Amino acid sequence: SQTIHQWPATLVQPVGSPLSLECTVEGTSNPNLYWYRQAAGRGLQLLFYSVGIGQISSEVPQNLSASRPQDRQFILSSKKLLLSDSGFYLCAWSVSVEAFFGQGTRLTVV
Amino acid sequence: AQRVTQPEKLLSVFKGAPVELKCNYSYSGSPELFWYVQYSRQRLQLLLRHISRESIKGFTADLNKGETSFHLKKPFAQEEDSAMYYCALREAGNNRKLIWGLGTSLAVNP
């Protein structure tokens, strides 16, 4: 069966430090992969999506970047975190209709 | 532009009362519509989709193209229905992206 792993679950980082959040999918091939930010009152904001290795589409200009070094691996990064990067980040995958979500990462930038 | 609107941020009902979570959309083509749910401390997951015309956990949702709505309904709410509910739209023929509403937090009180 398919599973999605996202880590870490919580992260506290100082302003200006780098970020790397990782997401891996098991049990499927060539999935579409997504990074979302979930904020109260703002719903789900799509940050990046990828339809294949090395193919990244950015939905909103921001301080973050994404990479897909392997078929089932999706990484969210930043070189220098800002306070405004704090939030709840969700990774998701899909191959057809339904999207499957990870448990999320609560990032606090201090 | 495609848009999904959930006008209520918070909906509070008593156990056994009917519940309706509203969702309106704007889209010029033939969309696919979904309801996702996130229970406390659980992953965001698919609840139902309009194509299936199914009832899940007592919930139903009918696509009304005339009113461009996809309201989620349940005749008798249960306490375990308390959760965050998101309405989402997928463009016809586009498996890549979902367009999300801001979500409605449903609280079912005893």
Backbone of each chain as ProteinMPNN parsed JSONL, in Angstrom:
{"seq_chain_A": "SQTIHQWPATLVQPVGSPLSLECTVEGTSNPNLYWYRQAAGRGLQLLFYSVGIGQISSEVPQNLSASRPQDRQFILSSKKLLLSDSGFYLCAWSVSVEAFFGQGTRLTVV", "coords_chain_A": {"N_chain_A": [[0.84, -1.184, 0.0], [0.273, 2.337, -0.432], [2.254, 4.846, 1.117], [3.045, 7.88, 2.826], [5.7, 9.787, 4.01], [6.668, 12.314, 6.154], [8.925, 14.579, 7.47], [10.757, 16.755, 9.764], [8.281, 16.405, 12.437], [7.893, 18.618, 14.051], [9.583, 21.746, 14.205], [11.927, 24.082, 15.265], [13.484, 26.949, 14.386], [16.131, 29.377, 14.108], [15.889, 32.765, 12.905], [17.237, 33.389, 9.714], [18.578, 31.015, 9.486], [19.185, 27.905, 7.644], [16.776, 25.748, 5.928], [15.419, 22.503, 5.669], [13.028, 20.395, 4.688], [11.747, 17.166, 4.451], [10.123, 14.813, 2.321], [8.846, 11.675, 1.584], [7.562, 9.15, -0.55], [6.01, 6.004, -0.648], [5.328, 2.967, -2.4], [4.216, 3.683, -4.822], [4.596, 4.873, -8.194], [6.105, 7.528, -10.038], [4.571, 9.745, -8.941], [2.525, 12.729, -8.698], [3.753, 15.404, -6.841], [3.423, 17.516, -3.974], [3.847, 20.567, -2.165], [2.334, 22.199, 0.463], [1.206, 25.063, 2.341], [-0.449, 25.406, 5.34], [-2.621, 27.505, 6.922], [-4.406, 28.995, 9.566], [-7.541, 30.22, 8.713], [-6.677, 30.779, 6.213], [-6.685, 28.617, 4.656], [-5.515, 26.094, 2.424], [-2.522, 26.671, 0.956], [-1.014, 26.282, -2.064], [2.319, 25.676, -2.581], [4.461, 24.526, -4.099], [4.576, 22.263, -6.885], [5.238, 19.076, -8.389], [5.718, 17.169, -11.272], [7.482, 15.303, -12.043], [10.858, 13.947, -11.803], [13.136, 16.446, -11.006], [11.439, 18.373, -12.051], [9.869, 21.204, -11.225], [7.247, 23.263, -10.215], [6.491, 26.506, -9.284], [4.196, 28.09, -7.264], [3.748, 30.455, -5.851], [5.545, 33.475, -5.29], [8.319, 33.454, -3.124], [10.279, 32.875, -0.163], [11.166, 30.327, -0.286], [12.25, 27.163, -1.671], [11.986, 24.267, -3.793], [12.857, 20.841, -4.376], [13.269, 17.872, -6.317], [14.903, 15.276, -6.11], [14.757, 12.545, -6.469], [12.397, 10.092, -7.717], [10.402, 9.668, -5.789], [10.807, 11.478, -3.79], [10.653, 14.545, -2.17], [11.663, 17.758, -1.502], [11.617, 20.532, 0.623], [13.024, 23.682, 0.873], [15.058, 26.306, 2.32], [17.365, 28.979, 2.137], [17.783, 31.01, 3.923], [15.899, 31.511, 6.617], [12.904, 33.369, 7.264], [10.964, 35.234, 9.66], [8.34, 35.196, 8.822], [8.092, 32.794, 7.573], [7.224, 30.934, 9.28], [4.916, 28.362, 10.062], [2.514, 25.801, 9.119], [3.39, 23.054, 7.327], [2.55, 21.018, 4.63], [3.023, 17.987, 2.922], [2.068, 16.316, -0.053], [0.755, 13.731, -2.216], [-0.293, 12.525, -5.448], [-1.757, 10.407, -7.932], [-3.855, 10.195, -9.604], [-6.934, 10.961, -9.079], [-7.407, 11.369, -6.285], [-5.827, 13.115, -3.577], [-3.18, 12.507, -1.306], [-2.131, 13.078, 1.953], [0.678, 14.033, 3.998], [1.674, 13.968, 7.485], [2.394, 16.476, 8.244], [4.448, 19.378, 9.045], [5.234, 21.388, 11.692], [6.539, 24.446, 11.625], [8.449, 26.741, 13.351], [9.792, 29.846, 13.337], [12.196, 31.622, 14.995]], "CA_chain_A": [[0.0, 0.0, 0.0], [1.038, 3.572, -0.529], [2.395, 5.649, 2.333], [3.816, 9.108, 2.678], [6.406, 10.131, 5.23], [7.09, 13.708, 6.162], [9.618, 14.868, 8.723], [10.3, 16.37, 11.099], [6.926, 16.809, 12.779], [7.994, 19.997, 14.536], [10.918, 22.293, 14.003], [12.119, 25.466, 15.689], [14.721, 27.4, 13.745], [16.335, 30.816, 14.222], [15.869, 33.58, 11.684], [18.496, 33.381, 8.982], [19.137, 29.668, 9.36], [18.636, 27.184, 6.499], [15.673, 24.824, 6.192], [15.232, 21.369, 4.772], [11.957, 19.48, 5.073], [11.778, 16.064, 3.495], [8.896, 14.05, 2.129], [9.046, 10.53, 0.708], [6.367, 8.371, -0.836], [6.279, 4.594, -0.922], [4.236, 2.161, -2.935], [3.675, 4.198, -6.076], [5.638, 5.387, -9.081], [5.84, 8.76, -10.762], [3.435, 10.516, -8.411], [2.599, 14.179, -8.588], [4.092, 15.736, -5.456], [2.998, 18.873, -3.64], [4.082, 21.196, -0.867], [1.34, 23.189, 0.838], [1.247, 25.67, 3.66], [-1.795, 25.481, 5.902], [-2.708, 28.534, 7.956], [-5.779, 29.239, 10.026], [-8.189, 31.318, 8.002], [-6.127, 30.952, 4.858], [-6.84, 27.376, 3.924], [-4.317, 25.426, 1.927], [-1.849, 27.428, -0.096], [-0.074, 25.457, -2.805], [3.612, 26.34, -2.742], [5.167, 23.906, -5.222], [4.194, 20.918, -7.274], [6.198, 18.447, -9.269], [5.157, 16.045, -12.033], [8.547, 14.35, -12.339], [12.178, 14.26, -11.241], [13.717, 17.691, -11.484], [10.423, 19.292, -12.588], [9.246, 21.899, -10.117], [6.483, 24.465, -10.539], [6.291, 27.342, -8.116], [2.899, 28.749, -7.345], [3.785, 31.796, -5.275], [6.912, 33.935, -5.002], [8.554, 33.33, -1.693], [11.637, 32.64, 0.307], [11.382, 28.888, -0.237], [12.457, 26.46, -2.927], [11.707, 22.837, -3.698], [13.625, 20.002, -5.282], [12.837, 16.475, -6.422], [16.087, 14.558, -6.59], [14.367, 11.179, -6.841], [10.996, 10.011, -8.119], [9.464, 9.675, -4.67], [11.372, 12.323, -2.752], [10.354, 15.957, -2.427], [12.324, 18.494, -0.428], [11.328, 21.962, 0.727], [14.25, 24.278, 1.42], [15.304, 27.743, 2.338], [18.747, 29.294, 2.511], [17.734, 31.872, 5.107], [14.511, 31.593, 7.05], [12.329, 34.605, 7.775], [9.916, 35.006, 10.65], [7.081, 34.949, 8.123], [8.068, 31.418, 7.076], [6.584, 30.081, 10.289], [3.627, 27.853, 9.624], [2.327, 24.353, 9.072], [3.68, 22.647, 5.96], [2.033, 19.701, 4.289], [3.41, 17.347, 1.686], [0.994, 15.463, -0.564], [1.001, 13.083, -3.504], [-1.451, 12.0, -6.157], [-1.492, 9.867, -9.263], [-5.033, 10.444, -10.441], [-7.958, 11.863, -8.569], [-7.306, 11.685, -4.863], [-4.55, 13.552, -3.017], [-2.878, 11.91, -0.006], [-1.333, 14.046, 2.677], [1.514, 13.669, 5.118], [1.228, 14.435, 8.798], [2.679, 17.893, 8.37], [5.553, 19.876, 9.856], [5.003, 22.697, 12.309], [7.795, 25.199, 11.632], [8.444, 28.006, 14.078], [11.028, 30.594, 13.151], [12.303, 32.517, 16.168]], "C_chain_A": [[0.886, 1.25, 0.0], [1.1, 4.292, 0.819], [3.22, 6.877, 2.01], [4.416, 9.468, 4.027], [6.895, 11.565, 5.112], [7.767, 13.955, 7.504], [10.473, 16.115, 8.605], [8.857, 16.817, 11.343], [6.889, 18.244, 13.296], [9.441, 20.45, 14.402], [10.935, 23.742, 14.471], [13.486, 25.895, 15.18], [14.892, 28.904, 13.956], [16.244, 31.504, 12.866], [17.236, 33.539, 11.024], [19.115, 32.01, 8.812], [18.535, 28.965, 8.142], [17.538, 26.215, 6.927], [15.723, 23.679, 5.19], [14.167, 20.464, 5.36], [11.881, 18.402, 3.999], [10.464, 15.292, 3.491], [9.224, 12.891, 1.195], [7.752, 9.747, 0.601], [6.784, 6.946, -1.131], [5.069, 3.953, -1.575], [3.602, 2.681, -4.197], [4.824, 4.731, -6.909], [5.155, 6.629, -9.799], [4.621, 9.522, -10.237], [3.62, 12.006, -8.684], [2.859, 14.48, -7.112], [3.828, 17.209, -5.192], [3.545, 19.291, -2.278], [3.021, 22.273, -0.674], [1.729, 23.843, 2.152], [-0.198, 25.841, 4.114], [-1.79, 26.499, 7.028], [-4.164, 28.757, 8.309], [-6.357, 30.428, 9.27], [-7.683, 31.537, 6.592], [-6.227, 29.673, 4.046], [-5.513, 26.771, 3.542], [-3.739, 26.228, 0.776], [-0.839, 26.514, -0.774], [1.201, 26.238, -3.04], [4.331, 25.835, -3.993], [4.464, 22.609, -5.605], [5.179, 20.412, -8.317], [5.548, 17.255, -9.962], [6.216, 15.027, -12.392], [9.862, 14.814, -11.74], [12.706, 15.547, -11.862], [12.73, 18.706, -12.026], [9.65, 19.919, -11.433], [8.493, 23.108, -10.648], [6.217, 25.219, -9.245], [5.003, 28.128, -8.274], [2.922, 30.175, -6.837], [5.235, 32.2, -5.054], [7.154, 33.928, -3.497], [10.023, 33.047, -1.43], [12.009, 31.161, 0.273], [11.666, 28.343, -1.627], [12.166, 24.994, -2.708], [12.569, 22.096, -4.697], [13.079, 18.591, -5.242], [14.003, 15.676, -6.984], [15.807, 13.118, -7.015], [12.853, 11.154, -7.085], [10.043, 10.214, -6.948], [9.989, 10.498, -3.502], [11.162, 13.784, -3.119], [10.858, 16.749, -1.239], [11.95, 19.967, -0.512], [12.491, 22.619, 1.46], [14.167, 25.79, 1.493], [16.758, 27.965, 2.729], [18.781, 30.114, 3.791], [16.277, 32.072, 5.51], [14.155, 33.001, 7.535], [11.269, 34.263, 8.821], [8.6, 34.608, 9.984], [7.004, 33.544, 7.514], [7.457, 30.456, 8.094], [5.227, 29.623, 9.785], [3.605, 26.345, 9.654], [2.438, 23.928, 7.616], [3.248, 21.207, 5.732], [2.597, 19.241, 2.96], [2.263, 16.451, 1.237], [1.425, 14.83, -1.882], [-0.322, 12.671, -4.125], [-0.978, 11.377, -7.457], [-2.7, 10.044, -10.176], [-5.942, 11.453, -9.765], [-7.661, 12.324, -7.145], [-5.904, 12.132, -4.488], [-4.396, 12.958, -1.621], [-1.853, 12.785, 0.701], [-0.466, 13.41, 3.753], [0.972, 14.259, 6.406], [1.519, 15.911, 9.033], [3.87, 18.2, 9.255], [5.186, 21.248, 10.375], [6.347, 23.4, 12.423], [7.6, 26.508, 12.378], [9.8, 28.656, 13.899], [11.103, 31.65, 14.255], [13.459, 33.499, 15.997]], "O_chain_A": [[2.059, 1.218, 0.373], [0.117, 4.337, 1.56], [3.989, 6.902, 1.049], [3.733, 9.457, 5.051], [7.462, 11.966, 4.096], [7.239, 13.581, 8.551], [10.874, 16.503, 7.507], [8.286, 17.537, 10.524], [5.955, 18.991, 13.006], [10.379, 19.656, 14.475], [10.06, 24.53, 14.112], [14.507, 25.286, 15.501], [13.903, 29.636, 13.981], [16.491, 30.898, 11.823], [18.265, 33.642, 11.692], [20.083, 31.858, 8.067], [17.485, 29.38, 7.652], [17.384, 25.901, 8.108], [16.033, 23.874, 4.015], [14.374, 19.84, 6.401], [11.943, 18.686, 2.803], [9.798, 15.144, 4.515], [9.812, 13.097, 0.133], [6.956, 9.692, 1.539], [7.797, 6.711, -1.79], [3.93, 4.35, -1.33], [2.557, 2.182, -4.614], [5.903, 5.009, -6.385], [3.976, 6.772, -10.124], [3.74, 9.898, -11.011], [4.741, 12.477, -8.877], [2.247, 13.87, -6.235], [3.99, 18.047, -6.079], [3.685, 18.474, -1.367], [2.832, 23.141, -1.526], [2.465, 23.279, 2.961], [-1.047, 26.346, 3.38], [-1.03, 26.362, 7.986], [-5.042, 28.71, 7.447], [-5.748, 31.496, 9.197], [-8.2, 32.383, 5.862], [-5.885, 29.66, 2.864], [-4.516, 26.919, 4.248], [-4.391, 26.435, -0.247], [0.09, 26.026, -0.13], [1.18, 27.323, -3.621], [4.755, 26.624, -4.837], [3.844, 21.947, -4.772], [5.845, 21.176, -9.015], [4.904, 16.428, -9.316], [5.903, 13.993, -12.983], [9.969, 15.931, -11.235], [12.717, 15.709, -13.082], [13.134, 19.799, -12.425], [8.874, 19.247, -10.753], [9.03, 23.886, -11.436], [5.776, 24.646, -8.248], [4.764, 28.753, -9.308], [2.186, 31.022, -7.342], [6.063, 31.372, -4.676], [6.304, 34.343, -2.71], [10.86, 32.99, -2.331], [13.074, 30.787, 0.764], [11.359, 28.982, -2.633], [12.105, 24.528, -1.571], [12.962, 22.64, -5.729], [12.494, 18.169, -4.244], [14.078, 15.43, -8.188], [16.539, 12.547, -7.824], [12.132, 12.077, -6.706], [9.001, 10.852, -7.092], [9.645, 10.235, -2.349], [11.457, 14.205, -4.237], [10.517, 16.447, -0.096], [11.968, 20.566, -1.587], [12.894, 22.17, 2.533], [13.35, 26.443, 0.844], [17.312, 27.233, 3.549], [19.667, 29.952, 4.631], [15.519, 32.736, 4.803], [14.972, 33.712, 8.121], [10.748, 33.148, 8.857], [7.845, 33.79, 10.51], [5.959, 33.153, 6.996], [7.207, 29.292, 7.782], [4.485, 30.386, 9.166], [4.531, 25.695, 10.138], [1.672, 24.388, 6.769], [3.539, 20.311, 6.525], [2.645, 20.001, 1.993], [1.559, 15.887, 2.074], [2.325, 15.318, -2.566], [-1.327, 12.492, -3.438], [0.054, 11.757, -8.011], [-2.56, 10.041, -11.399], [-5.733, 12.662, -9.874], [-7.665, 13.519, -6.849], [-4.915, 11.609, -5.002], [-5.353, 12.91, -0.847], [-0.842, 13.18, 0.12], [-0.824, 12.388, 4.339], [-0.045, 14.951, 6.418], [0.941, 16.522, 9.932], [4.256, 17.396, 10.104], [4.868, 22.156, 9.607], [7.197, 23.001, 13.22], [6.695, 27.284, 12.071], [10.829, 28.087, 14.263], [10.192, 32.46, 14.423], [13.703, 34.325, 16.877]]}, "seq_chain_B": "AQRVTQPEKLLSVFKGAPVELKCNYSYSGSPELFWYVQYSRQRLQLLLRHISRESIKGFTADLNKGETSFHLKKPFAQEEDSAMYYCALREAGNNRKLIWGLGTSLAVNP", "coords_chain_B": {"N_chain_B": [[-11.204, 33.781, -12.957], [-10.43, 30.632, -11.488], [-12.037, 29.635, -8.541], [-12.686, 28.734, -5.151], [-15.086, 28.993, -2.713], [-15.691, 29.039, 0.669], [-17.939, 30.108, 2.743], [-18.245, 30.128, 5.503], [-16.247, 30.303, 8.334], [-16.366, 29.057, 10.737], [-18.549, 26.665, 12.055], [-21.053, 25.857, 14.238], [-22.896, 23.369, 15.771], [-25.51, 21.483, 17.423], [-25.383, 18.145, 18.652], [-27.077, 15.741, 16.716], [-28.468, 17.587, 15.25], [-29.222, 18.922, 11.976], [-26.668, 19.49, 9.521], [-25.0, 21.727, 7.352], [-22.438, 22.42, 5.262], [-21.209, 25.005, 3.449], [-20.236, 25.432, 0.034], [-19.099, 27.167, -2.653], [-18.294, 27.66, -6.081], [-16.265, 29.022, -8.71], [-15.931, 28.543, -12.018], [-15.302, 28.001, -15.38], [-15.496, 25.74, -16.904], [-16.08, 22.183, -16.777], [-15.957, 21.161, -13.689], [-14.271, 18.982, -11.328], [-15.31, 18.158, -8.143], [-14.55, 18.108, -4.648], [-14.689, 17.047, -1.229], [-12.623, 17.386, 1.507], [-11.428, 16.228, 4.675], [-10.206, 17.005, 7.925], [-9.538, 15.59, 10.809], [-8.952, 16.112, 14.319], [-5.557, 15.99, 15.014], [-5.094, 14.219, 12.98], [-4.398, 13.182, 9.579], [-5.053, 15.226, 6.725], [-7.649, 14.21, 4.65], [-9.407, 12.576, 1.961], [-12.885, 12.979, 1.811], [-15.317, 12.854, 0.267], [-16.294, 12.774, -3.233], [-17.735, 14.453, -6.009], [-18.24, 12.995, -8.291], [-18.557, 10.382, -7.514], [-20.945, 10.216, -6.203], [-21.657, 9.294, -3.667], [-22.403, 8.344, -0.253], [-20.68, 9.17, 2.578], [-19.858, 8.38, 5.806], [-22.336, 9.291, 6.499], [-22.5, 11.719, 5.261], [-23.396, 13.715, 2.463], [-23.034, 15.209, -0.777], [-24.117, 17.334, -3.244], [-23.612, 18.274, -6.557], [-24.443, 21.321, -7.82], [-24.866, 22.754, -10.664], [-26.165, 24.944, -11.662], [-26.306, 26.731, -9.538], [-23.704, 26.808, -8.975], [-22.612, 25.314, -6.801], [-21.566, 23.15, -4.111], [-22.493, 21.896, -1.692], [-21.967, 20.43, 1.505], [-23.672, 17.986, 3.308], [-25.356, 16.705, 6.202], [-27.788, 14.853, 7.823], [-28.059, 14.353, 10.6], [-25.971, 15.43, 12.873], [-22.975, 14.223, 14.423], [-20.864, 14.019, 17.355], [-18.335, 13.147, 16.698], [-18.013, 14.14, 14.191], [-16.869, 16.565, 14.324], [-14.471, 18.638, 13.012], [-12.088, 19.915, 10.599], [-13.136, 21.064, 7.513], [-12.589, 20.96, 4.064], [-13.339, 22.265, 0.926], [-12.699, 21.434, -2.441], [-11.541, 21.94, -5.79], [-10.981, 20.503, -8.956], [-9.568, 21.164, -12.04], [-11.025, 20.22, -15.125], [-9.52, 17.556, -16.761], [-7.056, 18.179, -15.767], [-4.792, 16.853, -13.825], [-3.104, 17.813, -12.006], [-3.384, 19.937, -10.143], [-5.18, 21.046, -7.294], [-7.725, 23.3, -6.424], [-8.317, 25.12, -3.581], [-10.746, 25.726, -1.004], [-11.041, 27.964, 1.862], [-11.647, 26.54, 4.067], [-13.801, 25.153, 6.603], [-14.442, 25.089, 9.96], [-15.962, 22.687, 11.776], [-17.892, 22.326, 14.612], [-19.354, 20.084, 16.698], [-21.555, 20.035, 19.201], [-22.262, 18.518, 22.39]], "CA_chain_B": [[-10.243, 32.852, -12.359], [-11.071, 29.58, -10.708], [-12.054, 29.963, -7.123], [-13.58, 27.973, -4.292], [-15.449, 29.828, -1.575], [-16.402, 28.47, 1.813], [-18.236, 31.373, 3.42], [-18.233, 30.023, 6.972], [-14.997, 29.83, 8.932], [-16.702, 28.202, 11.872], [-19.957, 26.281, 12.14], [-21.267, 25.154, 15.492], [-24.24, 22.791, 15.851], [-25.685, 20.499, 18.481], [-25.482, 16.742, 18.249], [-28.402, 15.378, 16.237], [-29.003, 18.628, 14.377], [-28.708, 18.845, 10.606], [-25.537, 20.369, 9.26], [-24.704, 21.998, 5.949], [-21.24, 23.229, 5.057], [-21.399, 25.579, 2.125], [-19.111, 25.559, -0.882], [-19.426, 27.701, -3.977], [-17.107, 27.693, -6.929], [-16.338, 29.718, -9.991], [-15.118, 27.816, -12.997], [-16.036, 28.088, -16.635], [-15.635, 24.438, -17.539], [-16.741, 21.151, -15.979], [-14.992, 20.827, -12.642], [-14.474, 17.893, -10.374], [-15.351, 18.752, -6.802], [-14.209, 17.196, -3.57], [-14.631, 17.468, 0.162], [-11.593, 16.769, 2.326], [-11.668, 16.45, 6.097], [-9.052, 16.834, 8.802], [-9.885, 15.434, 12.216], [-7.89, 16.546, 15.214], [-4.353, 15.15, 15.081], [-5.046, 13.254, 11.885], [-4.044, 13.749, 8.28], [-6.084, 15.666, 5.805], [-7.993, 13.051, 3.817], [-10.584, 12.736, 1.118], [-14.16, 12.54, 2.377], [-16.093, 12.378, -0.866], [-16.162, 13.53, -4.481], [-19.069, 14.542, -6.598], [-18.407, 11.975, -9.327], [-18.94, 9.1, -6.92], [-22.337, 10.286, -5.75], [-21.775, 8.362, -2.563], [-22.563, 8.898, 1.089], [-19.592, 8.722, 3.434], [-20.083, 8.759, 7.21], [-23.615, 9.985, 6.554], [-22.416, 12.978, 4.529], [-23.617, 13.736, 1.025], [-22.834, 16.52, -1.4], [-24.632, 17.346, -4.61], [-23.111, 19.36, -7.401], [-25.5, 22.12, -8.432], [-24.161, 23.579, -11.641], [-26.875, 26.21, -11.816], [-25.925, 27.614, -8.433], [-22.252, 26.581, -8.797], [-22.412, 24.982, -5.394], [-21.284, 21.747, -3.764], [-22.639, 21.94, -0.239], [-21.847, 19.152, 2.225], [-24.816, 17.907, 4.221], [-25.59, 15.512, 7.013], [-29.066, 15.121, 8.503], [-27.946, 14.301, 12.058], [-24.545, 15.554, 13.181], [-22.426, 13.503, 15.566], [-19.713, 14.706, 17.931], [-17.114, 12.746, 15.986], [-17.919, 14.879, 12.93], [-16.115, 17.795, 14.56], [-13.242, 18.584, 12.212], [-11.915, 20.968, 9.603], [-13.597, 20.557, 6.227], [-12.147, 21.753, 2.929], [-13.89, 21.998, -0.395], [-11.639, 21.598, -3.432], [-11.945, 21.825, -7.193], [-9.935, 20.15, -9.915], [-9.926, 21.521, -13.409], [-11.234, 19.061, -15.982], [-8.358, 17.177, -17.551], [-5.818, 18.605, -15.122], [-4.61, 16.058, -12.612], [-1.981, 18.333, -11.257], [-3.633, 20.889, -9.071], [-6.478, 21.259, -6.687], [-7.968, 24.654, -5.926], [-8.902, 24.867, -2.28], [-11.404, 26.742, -0.191], [-10.316, 28.304, 3.08], [-11.97, 25.592, 5.117], [-14.809, 25.437, 7.631], [-14.271, 24.287, 11.167], [-17.255, 22.238, 12.293], [-17.908, 21.896, 16.004], [-20.625, 19.469, 17.07], [-21.61, 20.101, 20.662], [-23.152, 17.503, 22.979]], "C_chain_B": [[-11.007, 31.817, -11.549], [-10.957, 29.905, -9.226], [-13.018, 29.044, -6.397], [-13.833, 28.803, -3.044], [-16.198, 29.013, -0.531], [-16.704, 29.65, 2.732], [-18.147, 31.32, 4.939], [-16.885, 29.521, 7.457], [-15.298, 28.804, 10.006], [-18.2, 27.939, 11.857], [-20.123, 25.443, 13.39], [-22.71, 24.673, 15.556], [-24.295, 21.85, 17.041], [-25.795, 19.111, 17.87], [-26.926, 16.431, 17.849], [-29.042, 16.403, 15.316], [-28.479, 18.427, 12.955], [-27.562, 19.836, 10.42], [-25.34, 20.513, 7.763], [-23.485, 22.9, 5.889], [-21.261, 23.703, 3.611], [-20.095, 25.659, 1.34], [-19.646, 26.082, -2.208], [-18.154, 27.796, -4.795], [-17.346, 28.569, -8.143], [-15.374, 29.029, -10.93], [-15.931, 27.727, -14.272], [-16.277, 26.735, -17.284], [-16.436, 23.471, -16.691], [-15.785, 20.69, -14.893], [-15.287, 19.49, -11.982], [-14.393, 18.516, -8.99], [-15.204, 17.699, -5.725], [-14.465, 17.86, -2.223], [-13.545, 16.653, 0.852], [-11.874, 17.125, 3.781], [-10.377, 16.218, 6.875], [-9.541, 16.794, 10.233], [-8.684, 15.817, 13.06], [-6.765, 15.516, 15.256], [-4.319, 14.061, 14.014], [-4.718, 13.973, 10.571], [-5.283, 14.251, 7.548], [-6.38, 14.511, 4.846], [-9.269, 13.317, 3.042], [-11.823, 12.21, 1.832], [-15.052, 12.022, 1.254], [-15.877, 13.291, -2.082], [-17.47, 13.441, -5.243], [-19.304, 13.453, -7.63], [-18.954, 10.676, -8.733], [-20.393, 9.064, -6.49], [-22.587, 9.348, -4.572], [-22.019, 9.114, -1.259], [-21.472, 8.309, 1.965], [-19.834, 9.263, 4.835], [-21.369, 9.572, 7.351], [-23.644, 11.303, 5.82], [-22.72, 12.751, 3.049], [-23.324, 15.139, 0.509], [-23.289, 16.416, -2.837], [-24.096, 18.545, -5.359], [-24.291, 20.052, -8.059], [-24.845, 23.103, -9.395], [-24.845, 24.937, -11.831], [-26.468, 27.222, -10.756], [-24.409, 27.572, -8.184], [-21.936, 26.317, -7.327], [-22.179, 23.485, -5.225], [-21.325, 21.658, -2.242], [-22.602, 20.536, 0.353], [-22.934, 19.093, 3.291], [-24.812, 16.604, 4.998], [-26.843, 15.763, 7.834], [-28.956, 15.16, 10.025], [-26.461, 14.3, 12.43], [-24.175, 14.766, 14.434], [-21.19, 14.234, 16.087], [-18.431, 14.374, 17.184], [-16.99, 13.388, 14.61], [-17.149, 16.188, 13.096], [-14.747, 17.7, 13.886], [-13.176, 19.833, 11.345], [-12.286, 20.378, 8.257], [-13.166, 21.522, 5.114], [-12.863, 21.292, 1.663], [-12.794, 22.269, -1.421], [-12.162, 21.322, -4.828], [-10.74, 21.428, -8.04], [-10.425, 20.51, -11.302], [-10.051, 20.25, -14.241], [-9.975, 18.797, -16.805], [-7.033, 17.581, -16.938], [-5.666, 17.846, -13.825], [-3.603, 16.658, -11.659], [-2.362, 19.149, -10.04], [-5.069, 20.853, -8.591], [-6.557, 22.72, -6.266], [-8.803, 24.525, -4.674], [-9.695, 26.051, -1.746], [-10.602, 26.978, 1.083], [-10.642, 27.375, 4.244], [-13.049, 26.1, 6.064], [-14.559, 24.506, 8.799], [-15.647, 23.957, 11.729], [-17.096, 21.761, 13.725], [-19.292, 21.35, 16.307], [-20.639, 19.335, 18.588], [-22.591, 19.079, 21.232], [-24.462, 18.101, 23.469]], "O_chain_B": [[-12.077, 32.088, -11.004], [-9.93, 30.378, -8.74], [-14.035, 28.626, -6.95], [-12.893, 29.261, -2.395], [-17.211, 28.379, -0.826], [-15.812, 30.137, 3.426], [-17.993, 32.353, 5.589], [-16.428, 28.453, 7.051], [-14.582, 27.815, 10.165], [-19.009, 28.848, 11.674], [-19.428, 24.446, 13.583], [-23.64, 25.466, 15.414], [-23.266, 21.467, 17.598], [-26.238, 18.936, 16.735], [-27.87, 16.805, 18.545], [-30.051, 16.116, 14.671], [-27.419, 17.833, 12.756], [-27.502, 20.876, 11.076], [-25.491, 19.556, 7.004], [-23.503, 24.017, 6.408], [-21.322, 22.903, 2.678], [-19.021, 25.912, 1.886], [-20.546, 25.489, -2.803], [-17.066, 27.99, -4.252], [-18.484, 28.818, -8.542], [-14.173, 28.943, -10.675], [-17.12, 27.41, -14.238], [-17.166, 26.598, -18.124], [-17.354, 23.87, -15.974], [-14.885, 19.896, -15.166], [-16.39, 18.951, -12.068], [-13.497, 19.313, -8.712], [-15.663, 16.565, -5.861], [-14.455, 19.086, -2.107], [-13.532, 15.423, 0.8], [-12.466, 18.16, 4.087], [-9.569, 15.355, 6.531], [-9.912, 17.819, 10.807], [-7.549, 15.843, 12.583], [-6.993, 14.331, 15.502], [-3.583, 13.083, 14.149], [-4.759, 15.2, 10.481], [-6.394, 13.756, 7.739], [-5.459, 13.907, 4.297], [-10.089, 14.158, 3.411], [-11.804, 11.115, 2.393], [-15.494, 10.873, 1.291], [-15.36, 14.402, -1.974], [-18.211, 12.465, -5.126], [-20.442, 13.026, -7.831], [-19.722, 9.964, -9.38], [-21.0, 7.995, -6.421], [-23.624, 8.688, -4.507], [-21.865, 10.332, -1.175], [-21.352, 7.09, 2.083], [-19.995, 10.469, 5.023], [-21.472, 10.437, 8.22], [-24.688, 11.951, 5.751], [-22.349, 11.731, 2.469], [-23.362, 16.117, 1.255], [-22.885, 15.506, -3.561], [-24.119, 19.674, -4.869], [-25.057, 19.417, -8.784], [-24.336, 24.147, -8.988], [-24.194, 25.941, -12.122], [-26.308, 28.41, -11.036], [-23.908, 28.235, -7.276], [-21.116, 26.996, -6.708], [-22.545, 22.676, -6.078], [-20.315, 21.38, -1.595], [-23.133, 19.586, -0.222], [-23.1, 20.025, 4.077], [-24.341, 15.566, 4.533], [-26.945, 16.803, 8.485], [-29.678, 15.915, 10.676], [-25.786, 13.278, 12.312], [-24.96, 14.661, 15.377], [-20.548, 14.981, 15.349], [-17.546, 15.219, 17.051], [-15.979, 13.207, 13.931], [-16.816, 16.842, 12.108], [-13.968, 16.788, 14.164], [-14.07, 20.679, 11.355], [-11.804, 19.305, 7.895], [-13.356, 22.734, 5.214], [-12.971, 20.099, 1.379], [-12.041, 23.233, -1.281], [-13.111, 20.56, -5.013], [-9.636, 21.944, -7.865], [-11.554, 20.197, -11.683], [-9.269, 19.314, -14.075], [-9.439, 19.694, -17.456], [-5.983, 17.345, -17.536], [-6.33, 18.154, -12.836], [-3.287, 16.072, -10.624], [-1.707, 19.049, -9.003], [-6.016, 20.661, -9.354], [-5.573, 23.3, -5.807], [-9.865, 23.903, -4.685], [-9.366, 27.21, -1.997], [-9.618, 26.289, 1.352], [-9.986, 27.421, 5.285], [-13.191, 27.301, 6.294], [-14.477, 23.289, 8.638], [-16.403, 24.851, 12.111], [-16.268, 20.898, 14.015], [-20.288, 22.064, 16.189], [-19.832, 18.611, 19.172], [-23.629, 18.806, 20.63], [-25.313, 17.379, 23.988]]}, "name": "protein", "num_of_chains": 2, "seq": "SQTIHQWPATLVQPVGSPLSLECTVEGTSNPNLYWYRQAAGRGLQLLFYSVGIGQISSEVPQNLSASRPQDRQFILSSKKLLLSDSGFYLCAWSVSVEAFFGQGTRLTVVAQRVTQPEKLLSVFKGAPVELKCNYSYSGSPELFWYVQYSRQRLQLLLRHISRESIKGFTADLNKGETSFHLKKPFAQEEDSAMYYCALREAGNNRKLIWGLGTSLAVNP"}
